[in-house]
Amino acid sequence: MSSSMFRKKSRARVRHHRAQWRGRVSAPALTPCPNAVCGEPKPSHTACPHCGQYKGRQVYRP
């Protein structure tokens, strides 16, 4: 596709678009670690960085 098919987007339109996108993107929700000993907040669907467990199994040493 050649660039002649598209019109230049004004600075105001670009900034408005980026501001809308940035407003929807937020920090990941943190959930408490299911390990009874740990309980530290961690991102969902990831191994706990504090105790190294994921779904009740030890996946790495902290």
CHARMM internal coordinates of N, CA and C (Angstrom, degrees):
IC EDIT
DIST 1 N 1 CA 1.4493
DIST 1 CA 1 C 1.5167
ANGL 1 N 1 CA 1 C 109.20
DIST 1 C 2 N 1.2756
ANGL 1 CA 1 C 2 N 114.63
DIHE 1 N 1 CA 1 C 2 N 134.73
DIST 2 N 2 CA 1.4530
ANGL 1 C 2 N 2 CA 118.66
DIHE 1 CA 1 C 2 N 2 CA -179.23
DIST 2 CA 2 C 1.5195
ANGL 2 N 2 CA 2 C 110.25
DIHE 1 C 2 N 2 CA 2 C -87.35
DIST 2 C 3 N 1.3000
ANGL 2 CA 2 C 3 N 115.22
DIHE 2 N 2 CA 2 C 3 N 157.85
DIST 3 N 3 CA 1.4603
ANGL 2 C 3 N 3 CA 119.68
DIHE 2 CA 2 C 3 N 3 CA -177.99
DIST 3 CA 3 C 1.5238
ANGL 3 N 3 CA 3 C 112.08
DIHE 2 C 3 N 3 CA 3 C -72.18
DIST 3 C 4 N 1.3362
ANGL 3 CA 3 C 4 N 117.95
DIHE 3 N 3 CA 3 C 4 N -13.98
DIST 4 N 4 CA 1.4592
ANGL 3 C 4 N 4 CA 119.82
DIHE 3 CA 3 C 4 N 4 CA 179.56
DIST 4 CA 4 C 1.5274
ANGL 4 N 4 CA 4 C 112.00
DIHE 3 C 4 N 4 CA 4 C -72.76
DIST 4 C 5 N 1.3537
ANGL 4 CA 4 C 5 N 117.14
DIHE 4 N 4 CA 4 C 5 N -12.55
DIST 5 N 5 CA 1.4660
ANGL 4 C 5 N 5 CA 120.64
DIHE 4 CA 4 C 5 N 5 CA 179.70
DIST 5 CA 5 C 1.5255
ANGL 5 N 5 CA 5 C 111.64
DIHE 4 C 5 N 5 CA 5 C -79.14
DIST 5 C 6 N 1.3065
ANGL 5 CA 5 C 6 N 117.08
DIHE 5 N 5 CA 5 C 6 N -20.05
DIST 6 N 6 CA 1.4550
ANGL 5 C 6 N 6 CA 120.68
DIHE 5 CA 5 C 6 N 6 CA -174.39
DIST 6 CA 6 C 1.5188
ANGL 6 N 6 CA 6 C 110.27
DIHE 5 C 6 N 6 CA 6 C -111.09
DIST 6 C 7 N 1.3341
ANGL 6 CA 6 C 7 N 115.44
DIHE 6 N 6 CA 6 C 7 N 145.78
DIST 7 N 7 CA 1.4529
ANGL 6 C 7 N 7 CA 119.68
DIHE 6 CA 6 C 7 N 7 CA 175.83
DIST 7 CA 7 C 1.5179
ANGL 7 N 7 CA 7 C 108.91
DIHE 6 C 7 N 7 CA 7 C -94.02
DIST 7 C 8 N 1.3193
ANGL 7 CA 7 C 8 N 115.15
DIHE 7 N 7 CA 7 C 8 N 152.09
DIST 8 N 8 CA 1.4556
ANGL 7 C 8 N 8 CA 119.47
DIHE 7 CA 7 C 8 N 8 CA 178.04
DIST 8 CA 8 C 1.5289
ANGL 8 N 8 CA 8 C 109.06
DIHE 7 C 8 N 8 CA 8 C -68.78
DIST 8 C 9 N 1.3176
ANGL 8 CA 8 C 9 N 115.84
DIHE 8 N 8 CA 8 C 9 N 135.57
DIST 9 N 9 CA 1.4603
ANGL 8 C 9 N 9 CA 120.95
DIHE 8 CA 8 C 9 N 9 CA 178.40
DIST 9 CA 9 C 1.5232
ANGL 9 N 9 CA 9 C 107.31
DIHE 8 C 9 N 9 CA 9 C -90.19
DIST 9 C 10 N 1.3278
ANGL 9 CA 9 C 10 N 116.23
DIHE 9 N 9 CA 9 C 10 N 128.94
DIST 10 N 10 CA 1.4557
ANGL 9 C 10 N 10 CA 120.07
DIHE 9 CA 9 C 10 N 10 CA -177.41
DIST 10 CA 10 C 1.5283
ANGL 10 N 10 CA 10 C 110.79
DIHE 9 C 10 N 10 CA 10 C -64.79
DIST 10 C 11 N 1.3089
ANGL 10 CA 10 C 11 N 116.05
DIHE 10 N 10 CA 10 C 11 N 159.20
DIST 11 N 11 CA 1.4601
ANGL 10 C 11 N 11 CA 121.44
DIHE 10 CA 10 C 11 N 11 CA -179.88
DIST 11 CA 11 C 1.5252
ANGL 11 N 11 CA 11 C 111.02
DIHE 10 C 11 N 11 CA 11 C -60.23
DIST 11 C 12 N 1.3264
ANGL 11 CA 11 C 12 N 116.68
DIHE 11 N 11 CA 11 C 12 N -38.69
DIST 12 N 12 CA 1.4702
ANGL 11 C 12 N 12 CA 120.53
DIHE 11 CA 11 C 12 N 12 CA 179.46
DIST 12 CA 12 C 1.5261
ANGL 12 N 12 CA 12 C 110.49
DIHE 11 C 12 N 12 CA 12 C -64.05
DIST 12 C 13 N 1.3324
ANGL 12 CA 12 C 13 N 117.65
DIHE 12 N 12 CA 12 C 13 N -42.19
DIST 13 N 13 CA 1.4611
ANGL 12 C 13 N 13 CA 120.67
DIHE 12 CA 12 C 13 N 13 CA 179.59
DIST 13 CA 13 C 1.5304
ANGL 13 N 13 CA 13 C 111.14
DIHE 12 C 13 N 13 CA 13 C -66.62
DIST 13 C 14 N 1.3127
ANGL 13 CA 13 C 14 N 116.72
DIHE 13 N 13 CA 13 C 14 N -40.57
DIST 14 N 14 CA 1.4652
ANGL 13 C 14 N 14 CA 120.65
DIHE 13 CA 13 C 14 N 14 CA 179.12
DIST 14 CA 14 C 1.5208
ANGL 14 N 14 CA 14 C 109.72
DIHE 13 C 14 N 14 CA 14 C -63.68
DIST 14 C 15 N 1.3060
ANGL 14 CA 14 C 15 N 117.05
DIHE 14 N 14 CA 14 C 15 N -46.71
DIST 15 N 15 CA 1.4670
ANGL 14 C 15 N 15 CA 120.32
DIHE 14 CA 14 C 15 N 15 CA -178.40
DIST 15 CA 15 C 1.5226
ANGL 15 N 15 CA 15 C 111.27
DIHE 14 C 15 N 15 CA 15 C -66.90
DIST 15 C 16 N 1.3255
ANGL 15 CA 15 C 16 N 117.27
DIHE 15 N 15 CA 15 C 16 N -36.25
DIST 16 N 16 CA 1.4627
ANGL 15 C 16 N 16 CA 120.19
DIHE 15 CA 15 C 16 N 16 CA 177.41
DIST 16 CA 16 C 1.5289
ANGL 16 N 16 CA 16 C 109.78
DIHE 15 C 16 N 16 CA 16 C -64.16
DIST 16 C 17 N 1.3219
ANGL 16 CA 16 C 17 N 116.77
DIHE 16 N 16 CA 16 C 17 N -44.61
DIST 17 N 17 CA 1.4670
ANGL 16 C 17 N 17 CA 121.70
DIHE 16 CA 16 C 17 N 17 CA 178.94
DIST 17 CA 17 C 1.5314
ANGL 17 N 17 CA 17 C 110.70
DIHE 16 C 17 N 17 CA 17 C -61.10
DIST 17 C 18 N 1.3132
ANGL 17 CA 17 C 18 N 117.44
DIHE 17 N 17 CA 17 C 18 N -46.20
DIST 18 N 18 CA 1.4671
ANGL 17 C 18 N 18 CA 120.92
DIHE 17 CA 17 C 18 N 18 CA -178.81
DIST 18 CA 18 C 1.5259
ANGL 18 N 18 CA 18 C 111.36
DIHE 17 C 18 N 18 CA 18 C -66.79
DIST 18 C 19 N 1.3229
ANGL 18 CA 18 C 19 N 117.52
DIHE 18 N 18 CA 18 C 19 N -35.38
DIST 19 N 19 CA 1.4616
ANGL 18 C 19 N 19 CA 120.18
DIHE 18 CA 18 C 19 N 19 CA 179.69
DIST 19 CA 19 C 1.5213
ANGL 19 N 19 CA 19 C 110.17
DIHE 18 C 19 N 19 CA 19 C -67.13
DIST 19 C 20 N 1.3322
ANGL 19 CA 19 C 20 N 117.47
DIHE 19 N 19 CA 19 C 20 N -38.51
DIST 20 N 20 CA 1.4588
ANGL 19 C 20 N 20 CA 120.79
DIHE 19 CA 19 C 20 N 20 CA 178.02
DIST 20 CA 20 C 1.5190
ANGL 20 N 20 CA 20 C 110.35
DIHE 19 C 20 N 20 CA 20 C -64.16
DIST 20 C 21 N 1.3293
ANGL 20 CA 20 C 21 N 116.55
DIHE 20 N 20 CA 20 C 21 N -43.35
DIST 21 N 21 CA 1.4667
ANGL 20 C 21 N 21 CA 121.29
DIHE 20 CA 20 C 21 N 21 CA -178.68
DIST 21 CA 21 C 1.5169
ANGL 21 N 21 CA 21 C 110.49
DIHE 20 C 21 N 21 CA 21 C -66.22
DIST 21 C 22 N 1.3078
ANGL 21 CA 21 C 22 N 116.82
DIHE 21 N 21 CA 21 C 22 N -43.80
DIST 22 N 22 CA 1.4595
ANGL 21 C 22 N 22 CA 120.89
DIHE 21 CA 21 C 22 N 22 CA -177.39
DIST 22 CA 22 C 1.5257
ANGL 22 N 22 CA 22 C 111.46
DIHE 21 C 22 N 22 CA 22 C -66.15
DIST 22 C 23 N 1.3285
ANGL 22 CA 22 C 23 N 117.47
DIHE 22 N 22 CA 22 C 23 N -30.90
DIST 23 N 23 CA 1.4481
ANGL 22 C 23 N 23 CA 120.79
DIHE 22 CA 22 C 23 N 23 CA 178.69
DIST 23 CA 23 C 1.5210
ANGL 23 N 23 CA 23 C 112.64
DIHE 22 C 23 N 23 CA 23 C -67.31
DIST 23 C 24 N 1.3391
ANGL 23 CA 23 C 24 N 116.97
DIHE 23 N 23 CA 23 C 24 N -29.81
DIST 24 N 24 CA 1.4648
ANGL 23 C 24 N 24 CA 120.76
DIHE 23 CA 23 C 24 N 24 CA -178.73
DIST 24 CA 24 C 1.5179
ANGL 24 N 24 CA 24 C 112.54
DIHE 23 C 24 N 24 CA 24 C -84.24
DIST 24 C 25 N 1.3280
ANGL 24 CA 24 C 25 N 117.06
DIHE 24 N 24 CA 24 C 25 N -28.40
DIST 25 N 25 CA 1.4589
ANGL 24 C 25 N 25 CA 120.62
DIHE 24 CA 24 C 25 N 25 CA 179.74
DIST 25 CA 25 C 1.5234
ANGL 25 N 25 CA 25 C 107.84
DIHE 24 C 25 N 25 CA 25 C -80.70
DIST 25 C 26 N 1.3087
ANGL 25 CA 25 C 26 N 116.12
DIHE 25 N 25 CA 25 C 26 N 124.12
DIST 26 N 26 CA 1.4596
ANGL 25 C 26 N 26 CA 119.32
DIHE 25 CA 25 C 26 N 26 CA -178.12
DIST 26 CA 26 C 1.5201
ANGL 26 N 26 CA 26 C 109.47
DIHE 25 C 26 N 26 CA 26 C -132.43
DIST 26 C 27 N 1.2970
ANGL 26 CA 26 C 27 N 115.60
DIHE 26 N 26 CA 26 C 27 N 175.80
DIST 27 N 27 CA 1.4637
ANGL 26 C 27 N 27 CA 121.08
DIHE 26 CA 26 C 27 N 27 CA 178.03
DIST 27 CA 27 C 1.5276
ANGL 27 N 27 CA 27 C 109.19
DIHE 26 C 27 N 27 CA 27 C -65.58
DIST 27 C 28 N 1.3261
ANGL 27 CA 27 C 28 N 117.75
DIHE 27 N 27 CA 27 C 28 N 147.18
DIST 28 N 28 CA 1.4560
ANGL 27 C 28 N 28 CA 119.45
DIHE 27 CA 27 C 28 N 28 CA -179.23
DIST 28 CA 28 C 1.5302
ANGL 28 N 28 CA 28 C 111.13
DIHE 27 C 28 N 28 CA 28 C -64.06
DIST 28 C 29 N 1.3134
ANGL 28 CA 28 C 29 N 115.35
DIHE 28 N 28 CA 28 C 29 N 144.31
DIST 29 N 29 CA 1.4598
ANGL 28 C 29 N 29 CA 120.36
DIHE 28 CA 28 C 29 N 29 CA 179.25
DIST 29 CA 29 C 1.5231
ANGL 29 N 29 CA 29 C 108.98
DIHE 28 C 29 N 29 CA 29 C -71.55
DIST 29 C 30 N 1.3109
ANGL 29 CA 29 C 30 N 116.38
DIHE 29 N 29 CA 29 C 30 N 133.72
DIST 30 N 30 CA 1.4553
ANGL 29 C 30 N 30 CA 121.06
DIHE 29 CA 29 C 30 N 30 CA -179.71
DIST 30 CA 30 C 1.5160
ANGL 30 N 30 CA 30 C 109.89
DIHE 29 C 30 N 30 CA 30 C -100.62
DIST 30 C 31 N 1.3249
ANGL 30 CA 30 C 31 N 115.78
DIHE 30 N 30 CA 30 C 31 N 138.75
DIST 31 N 31 CA 1.4630
ANGL 30 C 31 N 31 CA 121.59
DIHE 30 CA 30 C 31 N 31 CA 177.39
DIST 31 CA 31 C 1.5239
ANGL 31 N 31 CA 31 C 108.31
DIHE 30 C 31 N 31 CA 31 C -120.37
DIST 31 C 32 N 1.3072
ANGL 31 CA 31 C 32 N 118.15
DIHE 31 N 31 CA 31 C 32 N 150.39
DIST 32 N 32 CA 1.4659
ANGL 31 C 32 N 32 CA 118.82
DIHE 31 CA 31 C 32 N 32 CA 178.79
DIST 32 CA 32 C 1.5275
ANGL 32 N 32 CA 32 C 110.73
DIHE 31 C 32 N 32 CA 32 C -68.91
DIST 32 C 33 N 1.3006
ANGL 32 CA 32 C 33 N 116.33
DIHE 32 N 32 CA 32 C 33 N 145.21
DIST 33 N 33 CA 1.4647
ANGL 32 C 33 N 33 CA 122.60
DIHE 32 CA 32 C 33 N 33 CA 178.41
DIST 33 CA 33 C 1.5335
ANGL 33 N 33 CA 33 C 108.23
DIHE 32 C 33 N 33 CA 33 C -65.02
DIST 33 C 34 N 1.3447
ANGL 33 CA 33 C 34 N 118.23
DIHE 33 N 33 CA 33 C 34 N 132.03
DIST 34 N 34 CA 1.4633
ANGL 33 C 34 N 34 CA 119.64
DIHE 33 CA 33 C 34 N 34 CA -179.29
DIST 34 CA 34 C 1.5216
ANGL 34 N 34 CA 34 C 114.09
DIHE 33 C 34 N 34 CA 34 C -70.74
DIST 34 C 35 N 1.3224
ANGL 34 CA 34 C 35 N 117.70
DIHE 34 N 34 CA 34 C 35 N -12.03
DIST 35 N 35 CA 1.4641
ANGL 34 C 35 N 35 CA 121.27
DIHE 34 CA 34 C 35 N 35 CA 177.04
DIST 35 CA 35 C 1.5308
ANGL 35 N 35 CA 35 C 107.84
DIHE 34 C 35 N 35 CA 35 C -65.34
DIST 35 C 36 N 1.3366
ANGL 35 CA 35 C 36 N 117.32
DIHE 35 N 35 CA 35 C 36 N 123.77
DIST 36 N 36 CA 1.4666
ANGL 35 C 36 N 36 CA 121.38
DIHE 35 CA 35 C 36 N 36 CA -176.12
DIST 36 CA 36 C 1.5271
ANGL 36 N 36 CA 36 C 112.21
DIHE 35 C 36 N 36 CA 36 C -62.38
DIST 36 C 37 N 1.3228
ANGL 36 CA 36 C 37 N 117.12
DIHE 36 N 36 CA 36 C 37 N -31.88
DIST 37 N 37 CA 1.4607
ANGL 36 C 37 N 37 CA 120.57
DIHE 36 CA 36 C 37 N 37 CA -178.82
DIST 37 CA 37 C 1.5272
ANGL 37 N 37 CA 37 C 111.27
DIHE 36 C 37 N 37 CA 37 C -75.90
DIST 37 C 38 N 1.3372
ANGL 37 CA 37 C 38 N 116.58
DIHE 37 N 37 CA 37 C 38 N -35.73
DIST 38 N 38 CA 1.4663
ANGL 37 C 38 N 38 CA 120.95
DIHE 37 CA 37 C 38 N 38 CA -174.48
DIST 38 CA 38 C 1.5314
ANGL 38 N 38 CA 38 C 111.49
DIHE 37 C 38 N 38 CA 38 C -85.31
DIST 38 C 39 N 1.3381
ANGL 38 CA 38 C 39 N 117.70
DIHE 38 N 38 CA 38 C 39 N -77.78
DIST 39 N 39 CA 1.4610
ANGL 38 C 39 N 39 CA 122.04
DIHE 38 CA 38 C 39 N 39 CA 179.63
DIST 39 CA 39 C 1.5130
ANGL 39 N 39 CA 39 C 115.33
DIHE 38 C 39 N 39 CA 39 C 71.34
DIST 39 C 40 N 1.3374
ANGL 39 CA 39 C 40 N 118.42
DIHE 39 N 39 CA 39 C 40 N 9.02
DIST 40 N 40 CA 1.4631
ANGL 39 C 40 N 40 CA 121.63
DIHE 39 CA 39 C 40 N 40 CA -179.67
DIST 40 CA 40 C 1.5325
ANGL 40 N 40 CA 40 C 110.22
DIHE 39 C 40 N 40 CA 40 C -71.71
DIST 40 C 41 N 1.3399
ANGL 40 CA 40 C 41 N 118.30
DIHE 40 N 40 CA 40 C 41 N 150.92
DIST 41 N 41 CA 1.4609
ANGL 40 C 41 N 41 CA 119.69
DIHE 40 CA 40 C 41 N 41 CA 176.25
DIST 41 CA 41 C 1.5219
ANGL 41 N 41 CA 41 C 110.88
DIHE 40 C 41 N 41 CA 41 C -69.19
DIST 41 C 42 N 1.3432
ANGL 41 CA 41 C 42 N 116.01
DIHE 41 N 41 CA 41 C 42 N 139.34
DIST 42 N 42 CA 1.4600
ANGL 41 C 42 N 42 CA 121.72
DIHE 41 CA 41 C 42 N 42 CA -179.51
DIST 42 CA 42 C 1.5159
ANGL 42 N 42 CA 42 C 108.68
DIHE 41 C 42 N 42 CA 42 C -146.84
DIST 42 C 43 N 1.3334
ANGL 42 CA 42 C 43 N 119.49
DIHE 42 N 42 CA 42 C 43 N 157.01
DIST 43 N 43 CA 1.4634
ANGL 42 C 43 N 43 CA 121.30
DIHE 42 CA 42 C 43 N 43 CA 174.99
DIST 43 CA 43 C 1.5234
ANGL 43 N 43 CA 43 C 110.61
DIHE 42 C 43 N 43 CA 43 C -65.93
DIST 43 C 44 N 1.3231
ANGL 43 CA 43 C 44 N 117.39
DIHE 43 N 43 CA 43 C 44 N 148.47
DIST 44 N 44 CA 1.4551
ANGL 43 C 44 N 44 CA 121.55
DIHE 43 CA 43 C 44 N 44 CA 179.64
DIST 44 CA 44 C 1.5262
ANGL 44 N 44 CA 44 C 111.14
DIHE 43 C 44 N 44 CA 44 C -64.91
DIST 44 C 45 N 1.3110
ANGL 44 CA 44 C 45 N 116.77
DIHE 44 N 44 CA 44 C 45 N 149.87
DIST 45 N 45 CA 1.4678
ANGL 44 C 45 N 45 CA 124.48
DIHE 44 CA 44 C 45 N 45 CA 174.77
DIST 45 CA 45 C 1.5229
ANGL 45 N 45 CA 45 C 112.77
DIHE 44 C 45 N 45 CA 45 C 60.13
DIST 45 C 46 N 1.3268
ANGL 45 CA 45 C 46 N 117.26
DIHE 45 N 45 CA 45 C 46 N 31.89
DIST 46 N 46 CA 1.4584
ANGL 45 C 46 N 46 CA 121.43
DIHE 45 CA 45 C 46 N 46 CA 176.02
DIST 46 CA 46 C 1.5197
ANGL 46 N 46 CA 46 C 108.98
DIHE 45 C 46 N 46 CA 46 C -136.67
DIST 46 C 47 N 1.3195
ANGL 46 CA 46 C 47 N 115.83
DIHE 46 N 46 CA 46 C 47 N 159.19
DIST 47 N 47 CA 1.4597
ANGL 46 C 47 N 47 CA 120.10
DIHE 46 CA 46 C 47 N 47 CA 175.69
DIST 47 CA 47 C 1.5225
ANGL 47 N 47 CA 47 C 108.80
DIHE 46 C 47 N 47 CA 47 C -70.29
DIST 47 C 48 N 1.3078
ANGL 47 CA 47 C 48 N 116.12
DIHE 47 N 47 CA 47 C 48 N 146.50
DIST 48 N 48 CA 1.4619
ANGL 47 C 48 N 48 CA 120.93
DIHE 47 CA 47 C 48 N 48 CA -179.47
DIST 48 CA 48 C 1.5328
ANGL 48 N 48 CA 48 C 108.84
DIHE 47 C 48 N 48 CA 48 C -70.44
DIST 48 C 49 N 1.3229
ANGL 48 CA 48 C 49 N 118.21
DIHE 48 N 48 CA 48 C 49 N 125.60
DIST 49 N 49 CA 1.4634
ANGL 48 C 49 N 49 CA 119.64
DIHE 48 CA 48 C 49 N 49 CA 179.38
DIST 49 CA 49 C 1.5268
ANGL 49 N 49 CA 49 C 113.25
DIHE 48 C 49 N 49 CA 49 C -71.09
DIST 49 C 50 N 1.3422
ANGL 49 CA 49 C 50 N 117.58
DIHE 49 N 49 CA 49 C 50 N -16.09
DIST 50 N 50 CA 1.4622
ANGL 49 C 50 N 50 CA 120.96
DIHE 49 CA 49 C 50 N 50 CA -177.51
DIST 50 CA 50 C 1.5249
ANGL 50 N 50 CA 50 C 112.53
DIHE 49 C 50 N 50 CA 50 C -87.74
DIST 50 C 51 N 1.3631
ANGL 50 CA 50 C 51 N 116.48
DIHE 50 N 50 CA 50 C 51 N -44.08
DIST 51 N 51 CA 1.4663
ANGL 50 C 51 N 51 CA 118.53
DIHE 50 CA 50 C 51 N 51 CA -176.70
DIST 51 CA 51 C 1.5283
ANGL 51 N 51 CA 51 C 112.71
DIHE 50 C 51 N 51 CA 51 C -111.10
DIST 51 C 52 N 1.3388
ANGL 51 CA 51 C 52 N 118.74
DIHE 51 N 51 CA 51 C 52 N -14.49
DIST 52 N 52 CA 1.4618
ANGL 51 C 52 N 52 CA 121.68
DIHE 51 CA 51 C 52 N 52 CA 176.27
DIST 52 CA 52 C 1.5167
ANGL 52 N 52 CA 52 C 115.01
DIHE 51 C 52 N 52 CA 52 C 80.80
DIST 52 C 53 N 1.3316
ANGL 52 CA 52 C 53 N 118.07
DIHE 52 N 52 CA 52 C 53 N 16.77
DIST 53 N 53 CA 1.4623
ANGL 52 C 53 N 53 CA 120.29
DIHE 52 CA 52 C 53 N 53 CA -179.14
DIST 53 CA 53 C 1.5148
ANGL 53 N 53 CA 53 C 110.98
DIHE 52 C 53 N 53 CA 53 C -102.53
DIST 53 C 54 N 1.3558
ANGL 53 CA 53 C 54 N 115.06
DIHE 53 N 53 CA 53 C 54 N 148.80
DIST 54 N 54 CA 1.4582
ANGL 53 C 54 N 54 CA 122.32
DIHE 53 CA 53 C 54 N 54 CA 173.98
DIST 54 CA 54 C 1.5144
ANGL 54 N 54 CA 54 C 107.93
DIHE 53 C 54 N 54 CA 54 C -141.46
DIST 54 C 55 N 1.3131
ANGL 54 CA 54 C 55 N 116.82
DIHE 54 N 54 CA 54 C 55 N 122.79
DIST 55 N 55 CA 1.4645
ANGL 54 C 55 N 55 CA 123.19
DIHE 54 CA 54 C 55 N 55 CA -177.88
DIST 55 CA 55 C 1.5242
ANGL 55 N 55 CA 55 C 112.03
DIHE 54 C 55 N 55 CA 55 C 52.67
DIST 55 C 56 N 1.3118
ANGL 55 CA 55 C 56 N 116.76
DIHE 55 N 55 CA 55 C 56 N 42.73
DIST 56 N 56 CA 1.4516
ANGL 55 C 56 N 56 CA 121.54
DIHE 55 CA 55 C 56 N 56 CA 175.28
DIST 56 CA 56 C 1.5281
ANGL 56 N 56 CA 56 C 115.38
DIHE 55 C 56 N 56 CA 56 C 80.03
DIST 56 C 57 N 1.3372
ANGL 56 CA 56 C 57 N 118.01
DIHE 56 N 56 CA 56 C 57 N 2.18
DIST 57 N 57 CA 1.4614
ANGL 56 C 57 N 57 CA 121.49
DIHE 56 CA 56 C 57 N 57 CA 179.00
DIST 57 CA 57 C 1.5116
ANGL 57 N 57 CA 57 C 110.33
DIHE 56 C 57 N 57 CA 57 C -114.36
DIST 57 C 58 N 1.3075
ANGL 57 CA 57 C 58 N 116.79
DIHE 57 N 57 CA 57 C 58 N 147.90
DIST 58 N 58 CA 1.4652
ANGL 57 C 58 N 58 CA 122.04
DIHE 57 CA 57 C 58 N 58 CA 176.71
DIST 58 CA 58 C 1.5249
ANGL 58 N 58 CA 58 C 107.23
DIHE 57 C 58 N 58 CA 58 C -82.33
DIST 58 C 59 N 1.3403
ANGL 58 CA 58 C 59 N 117.93
DIHE 58 N 58 CA 58 C 59 N 112.75
DIST 59 N 59 CA 1.4659
ANGL 58 C 59 N 59 CA 121.02
DIHE 58 CA 58 C 59 N 59 CA -177.67
DIST 59 CA 59 C 1.5258
ANGL 59 N 59 CA 59 C 112.28
DIHE 58 C 59 N 59 CA 59 C -101.11
DIST 59 C 60 N 1.3099
ANGL 59 CA 59 C 60 N 117.78
DIHE 59 N 59 CA 59 C 60 N -24.34
DIST 60 N 60 CA 1.4671
ANGL 59 C 60 N 60 CA 120.38
DIHE 59 CA 59 C 60 N 60 CA 173.12
DIST 60 CA 60 C 1.5149
ANGL 60 N 60 CA 60 C 109.06
DIHE 59 C 60 N 60 CA 60 C -160.75
DIST 60 C 61 N 1.3073
ANGL 60 CA 60 C 61 N 115.06
DIHE 60 N 60 CA 60 C 61 N 162.98
DIST 61 N 61 CA 1.4659
ANGL 60 C 61 N 61 CA 120.51
DIHE 60 CA 60 C 61 N 61 CA 177.99
DIST 61 CA 61 C 1.5104
ANGL 61 N 61 CA 61 C 109.93
DIHE 60 C 61 N 61 CA 61 C -87.22
DIST 61 C 62 N 1.3166
ANGL 61 CA 61 C 62 N 117.75
DIHE 61 N 61 CA 61 C 62 N 131.28
DIST 62 N 62 CA 1.4721
ANGL 61 C 62 N 62 CA 119.28
DIHE 61 CA 61 C 62 N 62 CA 179.47
DIST 62 CA 62 C 1.5173
ANGL 62 N 62 CA 62 C 112.43
DIHE 61 C 62 N 62 CA 62 C -70.93
END
COOR INIT
IC SEED 1 N 1 CA 1 C
IC BUILD
